[in-house]
Amino acid sequence: MLAQISQWFIWLNQTTGINLTIVYDSYDRGRMIDGFLNTIYLSLICLVISVIIGVIGAWLQRSSLKWTRRLVQGYIQLFRNTPPLVQLYFFYFAIGSLMPKIENKYGIMQPILSNWDWAIISLSFFAGAFNVEIFRSGIEAVPKATVEAAESLGFNRLQVYLYVVLPLAFRVCLPALSNNLVNLVKTTSLAYAIAVPEMLYVANQIWSDNLNVPEMMTFLLFAYVFLVGILVWAMNRLERRLQLPGYGG
């Protein structure tokens, strides 16, 4: 079956010039599959870390310590008001150049953090800054009476946040959180700039070898639509499953 499909795309290239090597060329197909999986991996890691940053940041914003609140606010303003590509370059070239180097198995000195590590750190902090504000808005939507009721039952501040406030706030902020996570998946394409082998980076290698830029850009467009579509579907399912009367939806 695969051989027949490959032959058809070879014929399509010969007759129309449409050159989708990722279908009939096993080498290009393997490269693109790896790039697609790398994009999924990078997206999932950054999604999880950015949500954790958002939860912790929203908690710290309500700290009784003035400087803790100021530090969180400074982090939010820094990452929300600068371009994510500039942030990525700053982490990789500016901070990365100051990091210690270690010897790899070939005896060559290399940075302790790879381009993968910096991409994950930069993109997670970028999305996390928005998530902090998203969770903060959800927390503020929880009625004060609900918090007081939990405190009257003997819950301490952390327990109130984890067991009462956060579950309710999560339901309220799910639509906004979904939008930010969708934006994060699309933003992972910026990792191309520091040679992380995600889809855009691999596609660039393929169209450089085969001069099939329109075909590869079309594939990238539909690949990202597919990935984002799955995320949107999953978040909508989660939103309906967690819906409570009076909280979200």
N, C-alpha and C positions, 0 to 999 in steps of 0.2 A: 504493500500500500504506500509506504513512504517513498519507495523507489518510483512509483507511478507519479506521485505528487511532485517529486523532484524533477522528473522528466518534463512534466507539464510546465513548471516554472522555468526550466531551461529553454523550452520552446517559446514561452512568453517573452523571455529576454531576447531571443534571436529574432522574433517577429515584431516586437513592439519596443524593445529597448528597456523595458521595465526589469530592473535587475535586483531581485530579492535573493541575494546570495545566502541569507540566513535560513532559507528554506532548502536549497539544493546543495549548498556547500557545507560539509560536516564541520570544517574548521570554524567558519564564521558562525554557524549555528551553535556550536559549543561555546564560542566566545559570548554570544548574545545571551544564551541561557545563564552563563555564569554572571553576566552583568545584571540580568533580571533578578536573579536570586540575591545578588549583592545589594541591589536596591531594596528588596524586601527586608533583608537582614538589617541594613542601615536604618530603614524606616522604623522597624519594630523596636530596635534598641533605643532610638531617639524618642519614640513615642512613650515608652515606659519611663525612661529617665526624666523626660520633660514633665510628665504627670506627677512623678515623685517630687520634683523641684517645685511644681505648682502647689502641691499639698503642703509641703514643709514651709514654703515661702508664705503662704496664706496664714499658716499657724504663727509664724514669726512676726507677721504684720500686726498681730494682736498682742504681742509681747508687752509686758509692763516696762521693759527697758527701752528708753528713748533711742539709744544708739543702735540697738538691734533693728528697730523699725526704720531708722534712717538708712542703715546698710541695705536692707531689703529694698527700700524705695530707690536708693541709688542704683542697685543692680537692675531694677525694672526700667528705670529711665535710660540707663546706659544701653541695654540690649534692645529696648523697644525703639530707640531713636537713632540707631545707627544701622546701615545696611548689613544684612547677614553675610554678604560676600566679603565686606571689609572686616567683619568680625572673624570670619574664617581665615583670611590672610593674616590678621593680627595674631591669632592663636598659633598658626602654623609657622609663620616667618619670624614674628617678633618674639613671642614667648618661647616657641620651639627652639630658636637659636640660643636661648639661655639655659635650656635644659641639659643635664649631663648626658654623656654618650656612653654606650656600653659596647662591648665587643661581641659580635655575632659568631655563629659557628664557623664562618670562613675567616675569622681573624680580622674583620673589618669593623672599625668603629662606626656605630650608627646611633641616631637619637633614641632615647629611652622610650619616647612615644612616637608611634608611626603616624602616617597620614590618616589612616583609619581612625586612630584614637582621637586625633585633633578634630576630624570631621564630626565624630560622635559628640565630643565635648562642646564644640562650637554650636552645632545645630540644636543640641539639647538645651543649652543655656538660652539660646535665642527663643525657642518655643516655650521654654519654662517661664520666661519673663511674662509672656502673655498669659500663661496658665495661672500664674500667681494672681493676677488681676481677675481672671475668670472665676477662680475658686473664691476669691475675696467677695465678689459680687454675690455668689451663691450663699456664702456664709451670712452676709448681711441680710439676705432674704429670709433666713430662718427666724421665726418669731422669738422675741426675747423671753416670752413666757415659757417657751419650750426649753430654753436653756436654764431658766430659773427652776423649772420643774425637775430637770435632771440634777441640778445642784442640790435641790432639797432632798433628793434620794441618797445623797452622800457621794456623788461622783466628784472627783477632782477635775481640775481644768483640762488636763490631757484626756481623761476619760470622756468628759462631755464632748470634746472636739472629735474624738475618734468614733464614739459609739452613737452620738446623737446628732451633732451639728454637721459633721462631714457627710454622712449618708444622705441627709436631707439636702444639703447644699449641692451634692453631686447630681442629684436629680434636677435641681433648678438650673445648673450651669451646663448640662449635657449638650444642648444645641450649640452654645458658644464654644464649648470644648471641642465638639465635633468639627466645627469650622476651622479651629486652630490646628487640629491634628491633620486635617486634609491639607492645609497650607504647608504643614511640616513635611508631609510626604512629597509634595511638589518641590519644596526647597532643598530636598536631599540631592537634587540634580546639581546643586552648586559644588558638591564634593568633587565634581569633575575638575574644578580649578586647581585642586592639589593632588590630582592623579589617583583618586580613589576609583577603582575599576567598577563603577556602577553603570547603569544603562547608557547614559549620555557619553561617558568616556569610551565605552566599548563601541558604541555606534560611530563615534568619531574615528576610531581606528579602522572600522570596517569601511566607511565611506572614503577614507583616505586611500585605502587599498584598491577599492573598486569603482570609485567615482560615481557612487549611487546615493548622493545626498538626498534628493527628494524622497526616494523610497525609504531610506532609514529615518528621516524626519517624520514621515507619515507613520511608520511603525512606532516610533517613540510616542507620538501623539496618542495613538490608540492604546499603547501599553500603559501610559499614565492614566488614561481614562478608565482602563480596566482596573488598575490598582486602587485608584481613588473611589471608583464605583463600589468595589468590595468593602472598603473602609466605611463609606457612607451607609451602605446596606447594614453592616454590622452595628454601627452606632445607632441607626434607627431602630434596629431590633432591640438593642440594649435599652434605648430610651423607652420603648413601649413596655418592655419587661419590668423596668424599675418604676414605672409611673405610679404615683400615689395621688389621690384626690387632694388638690390644693398645693401640690409641689411639682412644678414643671408641667409641660404639655398642657 
